[in-house]
Amino acid sequence: MEPRFYGRRKGKRLTTARQDLLERRLADLTIAEGDGIVDPASLFSFPFREIWLEIGFGGGEHLAAQAQANPEIGFIGAEVFLNGVASLLRHVEERSLANIRIWPEDVRHLLMRIPEHSVSRIFVLYPDPWPKRRHAERRFIGPENLCLLARLLKDGGELRVASDDPTYQRWVLRHAPVHPDFTWEATGPESWKEPWDDWVRTRYEAKALREGRTPMYFIFRRRPRA
């Protein structure tokens, strides 16, 4: 059985407005399930410059802000939490965003269908830390998934990871910098404590800061293929 990297699929009851959003908009923006190759060029009605992928987009604040700031980029957002999907759809509708497509299922099923070296940037922001040792295999950043992400990334592409959980931060630094396909982009001894220049603060991060947790921001660059 594959380890599960996410918790619940649905939280509090959706409002009528958000349920209506799901019914009206989700089908048009969802990547079709199946076993076939997902050609990014077929997902969008415009000639995109790059494809960026966010895995576990939460409430969608970061994804929507990036999509609005980069209209020439095609964005794929993966999130199994239905309330988060509904929140993203609200952002899409309010900002009239046309460059987002959604995968509301386990992202591993999608990663195997996207052609290799077709994605320029991948975000994994505040993933579930699964802090208990017996749940360590459920942490998304690990050897197997790093291989999947490396397959997708173009040479020189970026994997961006943010976390406020010390256990997860140590876990990321244990696995990603030593992976043969990635190099850690650190410009100074504490540069990973500073947000990226285009960082979009989310409600989750604001809560973490209020509660005294220290986020860390890592960039791992895809090494050139031989």
ZAVEX-618214 format. One record per residue (C-alpha): y negated, z negated, x negated; residue in one letter. Coordinates in nm, 4 decimals. Layout:
BEGIN
(bavex (Y; Z; X); A);
...
This chain:
BEGIN
(bavex (0.0000; 0.0000; 0.0000); M);
(bavex (-0.3464; 0.0896; -0.1306); E);
(bavex (-0.5802; -0.2061; -0.1894); P);
(bavex (-0.8625; -0.2323; 0.0616); R);
(bavex (-1.2102; -0.2394; -0.0931); F);
(bavex (-1.4016; -0.3280; 0.2243); Y);
(bavex (-1.4013; -0.6075; 0.4807); G);
(bavex (-1.4589; -0.5732; 0.8531); R);
(bavex (-1.5319; -0.2427; 1.0228); R);
(bavex (-1.7664; -0.3772; 1.2887); K);
(bavex (-1.9955; -0.6791; 1.3147); G);
(bavex (-2.2075; -0.7933; 1.6054); K);
(bavex (-2.2150; -0.5907; 1.9244); R);
(bavex (-2.4184; -0.2720; 1.8938); L);
(bavex (-2.7301; -0.2402; 2.1044); T);
(bavex (-2.7333; 0.0260; 2.3721); T);
(bavex (-2.9806; 0.2291; 2.1651); A);
(bavex (-2.7603; 0.2257; 1.8564); R);
(bavex (-2.4490; 0.3062; 2.0539); Q);
(bavex (-2.6390; 0.6020; 2.1977); D);
(bavex (-2.7341; 0.7113; 1.8442); L);
(bavex (-2.3703; 0.7063; 1.7394); L);
(bavex (-2.2717; 0.9145; 2.0382); E);
(bavex (-2.5546; 1.1665; 1.9956); R);
(bavex (-2.5828; 1.2099; 1.6198); R);
(bavex (-2.2756; 1.0954; 1.4305); L);
(bavex (-2.0477; 1.3889; 1.5103); A);
(bavex (-2.3026; 1.6417; 1.3822); D);
(bavex (-2.3494; 1.4586; 1.0517); L);
(bavex (-1.9905; 1.3519; 0.9851); T);
(bavex (-1.7785; 1.5283; 0.7255); I);
(bavex (-1.4620; 1.6451; 0.8985); A);
(bavex (-1.1412; 1.4568; 0.8270); E);
(bavex (-0.8414; 1.6409; 0.6870); G);
(bavex (-0.6787; 1.7369; 0.3602); D);
(bavex (-0.8847; 2.0434; 0.2739); G);
(bavex (-1.1418; 2.0753; -0.0020); I);
(bavex (-1.4918; 1.9601; 0.0936); V);
(bavex (-1.7274; 2.2240; -0.0438); D);
(bavex (-2.0730; 2.0622; -0.0699); P);
(bavex (-2.2336; 2.4035; -0.0149); A);
(bavex (-2.0821; 2.4144; 0.3331); S);
(bavex (-2.2277; 2.0791; 0.4390); L);
(bavex (-2.5963; 2.1666; 0.4354); F);
(bavex (-2.8047; 2.4457; 0.5836); S);
(bavex (-3.0307; 2.4697; 0.2772); F);
(bavex (-2.9717; 2.5520; -0.0924); P);
(bavex (-2.9641; 2.2044; -0.2469); F);
(bavex (-3.0461; 2.1387; -0.6133); R);
(bavex (-2.7886; 1.8625; -0.6624); E);
(bavex (-2.5435; 1.6463; -0.4692); I);
(bavex (-2.5787; 1.2669; -0.4807); W);
(bavex (-2.3228; 1.0276; -0.3337); L);
(bavex (-2.3734; 0.6685; -0.2181); E);
(bavex (-2.0572; 0.4650; -0.1674); I);
(bavex (-2.1009; 0.1764; 0.0750); G);
(bavex (-2.4573; 0.2413; 0.1886); F);
(bavex (-2.4835; -0.0780; 0.3959); G);
(bavex (-2.7794; -0.0533; 0.6318); G);
(bavex (-2.8830; 0.2815; 0.4858); G);
(bavex (-3.2289; 0.1783; 0.3605); E);
(bavex (-3.1705; 0.3008; 0.0050); H);
(bavex (-2.9947; 0.6208; 0.1084); L);
(bavex (-3.2609; 0.7156; 0.3628); A);
(bavex (-3.5474; 0.6448; 0.1217); A);
(bavex (-3.3839; 0.8512; -0.1528); Q);
(bavex (-3.3208; 1.1374; 0.0899); A);
(bavex (-3.6827; 1.1322; 0.2054); Q);
(bavex (-3.8130; 1.1264; -0.1530); A);
(bavex (-3.5762; 1.4041; -0.2664); N);
(bavex (-3.5570; 1.6669; 0.0103); P);
(bavex (-3.4042; 1.9205; -0.2303); E);
(bavex (-3.1013; 1.6940; -0.2911); I);
(bavex (-2.7978; 1.6913; -0.0633); G);
(bavex (-2.6809; 1.3345; 0.0036); F);
(bavex (-2.3361; 1.2163; 0.1050); I);
(bavex (-2.3158; 0.8584; 0.2293); G);
(bavex (-1.9878; 0.6713; 0.2739); A);
(bavex (-1.9713; 0.3528; 0.4809); E);
(bavex (-1.6878; 0.2113; 0.6913); V);
(bavex (-1.9045; -0.0548; 0.8612); F);
(bavex (-2.0000; 0.0912; 1.1980); L);
(bavex (-2.3160; -0.1167; 1.2316); N);
(bavex (-2.4368; 0.0218; 0.8982); G);
(bavex (-2.3671; 0.3780; 1.0088); V);
(bavex (-2.5710; 0.3192; 1.3240); A);
(bavex (-2.8553; 0.1768; 1.1143); S);
(bavex (-2.8561; 0.4839; 0.8892); L);
(bavex (-2.8653; 0.7125; 1.1923); L);
(bavex (-3.1786; 0.5318; 1.3084); R);
(bavex (-3.3420; 0.6057; 0.9713); H);
(bavex (-3.2279; 0.9689; 0.9896); V);
(bavex (-3.3800; 1.0139; 1.3332); E);
(bavex (-3.7052; 0.8284; 1.2636); E);
(bavex (-3.7685; 1.0223; 0.9403); R);
(bavex (-3.6265; 1.3578; 1.0577); S);
(bavex (-3.3908; 1.3740; 0.7598); L);
(bavex (-3.1820; 1.6893; 0.7296); A);
(bavex (-3.0200; 1.6277; 0.3908); N);
(bavex (-2.7690; 1.3513; 0.4690); I);
(bavex (-2.4027; 1.3811; 0.5636); R);
(bavex (-2.1825; 1.0825; 0.6473); I);
(bavex (-1.8257; 0.9797; 0.5747); W);
(bavex (-1.7465; 0.6755; 0.7958); P);
(bavex (-1.3954; 0.6167; 0.6559); E);
(bavex (-1.2312; 0.4904; 0.3362); D);
(bavex (-1.4175; 0.6790; 0.0640); V);
(bavex (-1.1074; 0.7318; -0.1505); R);
(bavex (-0.9812; 0.9843; 0.1042); H);
(bavex (-1.3021; 1.1823; 0.0512); L);
(bavex (-1.3180; 1.1526; -0.3271); L);
(bavex (-0.9931; 1.3441; -0.3642); M);
(bavex (-1.1304; 1.6336; -0.1570); R);
(bavex (-1.4609; 1.6948; -0.3358); I);
(bavex (-1.4350; 1.9510; -0.6193); P);
(bavex (-1.4539; 1.8171; -0.9723); E);
(bavex (-1.7870; 1.8071; -1.1597); H);
(bavex (-1.9846; 1.8799; -0.8411); S);
(bavex (-2.1814; 1.5524; -0.8038); V);
(bavex (-2.4821; 1.4619; -1.0205); S);
(bavex (-2.5335; 1.0972; -0.9257); R);
(bavex (-2.3208; 0.8273; -0.7633); I);
(bavex (-2.4545; 0.4954; -0.6324); F);
(bavex (-2.2374; 0.1863; -0.5814); V);
(bavex (-2.4878; -0.0758; -0.4697); L);
(bavex (-2.3959; -0.4357; -0.3968); Y);
(bavex (-2.0277; -0.3709; -0.3270); P);
(bavex (-1.8118; -0.6470; -0.1837); D);
(bavex (-1.7491; -0.8694; -0.4907); P);
(bavex (-1.4119; -1.0039; -0.3745); W);
(bavex (-1.4786; -1.3154; -0.5876); P);
(bavex (-1.1314; -1.4712; -0.5639); K);
(bavex (-0.9042; -1.3847; -0.8540); R);
(bavex (-0.6169; -1.2881; -0.6254); R);
(bavex (-0.8422; -1.0223; -0.4689); H);
(bavex (-0.9560; -0.8702; -0.8001); A);
(bavex (-0.7647; -0.5466; -0.7388); E);
(bavex (-0.9838; -0.4885; -0.4328); R);
(bavex (-1.3020; -0.4588; -0.6399); R);
(bavex (-1.4127; -0.0985; -0.6196); F);
(bavex (-1.5194; -0.0544; -0.9815); I);
(bavex (-1.1940; -0.0452; -1.1760); G);
(bavex (-0.9900; 0.1902; -1.3948); P);
(bavex (-0.8406; 0.3994; -1.1140); E);
(bavex (-1.1616; 0.4531; -0.9194); N);
(bavex (-1.3624; 0.5127; -1.2366); L);
(bavex (-1.1279; 0.8041; -1.3060); C);
(bavex (-1.1930; 0.9405; -0.9557); L);
(bavex (-1.5690; 0.9102; -1.0003); L);
(bavex (-1.5582; 1.0666; -1.3463); A);
(bavex (-1.3718; 1.3643; -1.2012); R);
(bavex (-1.6519; 1.4257; -0.9504); L);
(bavex (-1.9471; 1.3809; -1.1836); L);
(bavex (-2.1005; 1.6662; -1.3755); K);
(bavex (-2.1275; 1.6208; -1.7504); D);
(bavex (-2.4236; 1.3896; -1.8064); G);
(bavex (-2.4154; 1.2713; -1.4451); G);
(bavex (-2.4936; 0.9098; -1.3588); E);
(bavex (-2.2934; 0.6310; -1.2022); L);
(bavex (-2.5382; 0.3619; -1.0893); R);
(bavex (-2.4029; 0.0177; -1.0037); V);
(bavex (-2.6025; -0.2822; -0.8783); A);
(bavex (-2.4668; -0.6297; -0.8089); S);
(bavex (-2.5979; -0.9825; -0.7638); D);
(bavex (-2.2581; -1.1482; -0.8071); D);
(bavex (-2.1867; -1.2865; -1.1580); P);
(bavex (-1.8117; -1.2363; -1.1219); T);
(bavex (-1.8585; -0.8741; -1.0222); Y);
(bavex (-2.1169; -0.8155; -1.2944); Q);
(bavex (-1.8696; -0.9364; -1.5570); R);
(bavex (-1.5982; -0.7248; -1.3957); W);
(bavex (-1.8116; -0.4105; -1.4158); V);
(bavex (-1.8933; -0.4764; -1.7817); L);
(bavex (-1.5271; -0.5368; -1.8527); R);
(bavex (-1.4198; -0.1976; -1.7176); H);
(bavex (-1.6947; 0.0658; -1.7073); A);
(bavex (-1.8305; 0.0593; -2.0667); P);
(bavex (-1.4805; 0.0940; -2.2151); V);
(bavex (-1.3730; 0.3764; -1.9857); H);
(bavex (-1.3270; 0.6912; -2.1977); P);
(bavex (-1.5324; 0.9086; -1.9596); D);
(bavex (-1.8453; 0.6895; -1.9474); F);
(bavex (-2.1133; 0.5529; -2.1766); T);
(bavex (-2.3343; 0.2587; -2.0812); W);
(bavex (-2.7025; 0.3483; -2.0723); E);
(bavex (-2.8719; 0.0285; -2.1896); A);
(bavex (-3.2167; 0.0676; -2.3457); T);
(bavex (-3.2528; -0.2951; -2.4541); G);
(bavex (-3.0718; -0.6305; -2.4651); P);
(bavex (-3.1742; -0.7143; -2.1073); E);
(bavex (-3.2690; -0.3750; -1.9671); S);
(bavex (-3.0001; -0.4031; -1.6994); W);
(bavex (-3.1956; -0.6860; -1.5380); K);
(bavex (-3.4753; -0.4448; -1.4445); E);
(bavex (-3.4454; -0.2151; -1.1392); P);
(bavex (-3.4395; 0.1579; -1.1971); W);
(bavex (-3.7736; 0.3385; -1.1712); D);
(bavex (-3.6865; 0.4896; -0.8322); D);
(bavex (-3.5170; 0.1779; -0.6996); W);
(bavex (-3.5503; 0.1012; -0.3286); V);
(bavex (-3.5262; -0.2687; -0.2470); R);
(bavex (-3.3007; -0.3417; 0.0481); T);
(bavex (-3.2915; -0.6345; 0.2869); R);
(bavex (-2.9724; -0.7522; 0.1199); Y);
(bavex (-3.1383; -0.7641; -0.2221); E);
(bavex (-3.4442; -0.9431; -0.0842); A);
(bavex (-3.2132; -1.2103; 0.0572); K);
(bavex (-3.0279; -1.2397; -0.2757); A);
(bavex (-3.3557; -1.2953; -0.4611); L);
(bavex (-3.4701; -1.5565; -0.2087); R);
(bavex (-3.1432; -1.7409; -0.2609); E);
(bavex (-3.1847; -1.7391; -0.6385); G);
(bavex (-2.9274; -1.4774; -0.7328); R);
(bavex (-3.0051; -1.2377; -1.0191); T);
(bavex (-2.9274; -0.8708; -0.9568); P);
(bavex (-2.8193; -0.6475; -1.2424); M);
(bavex (-2.8599; -0.2700; -1.2517); Y);
(bavex (-2.6216; -0.0617; -1.4608); F);
(bavex (-2.6220; 0.3091; -1.5422); I);
(bavex (-2.3069; 0.4678; -1.6818); F);
(bavex (-2.3364; 0.8296; -1.7924); R);
(bavex (-2.0532; 1.0803; -1.7669); R);
(bavex (-1.9465; 1.1928; -2.1133); R);
(bavex (-1.9269; 1.5693; -2.1747); P);
(bavex (-1.5824; 1.7127; -2.1170); R);
(bavex (-1.4026; 1.8484; -2.4190); A);
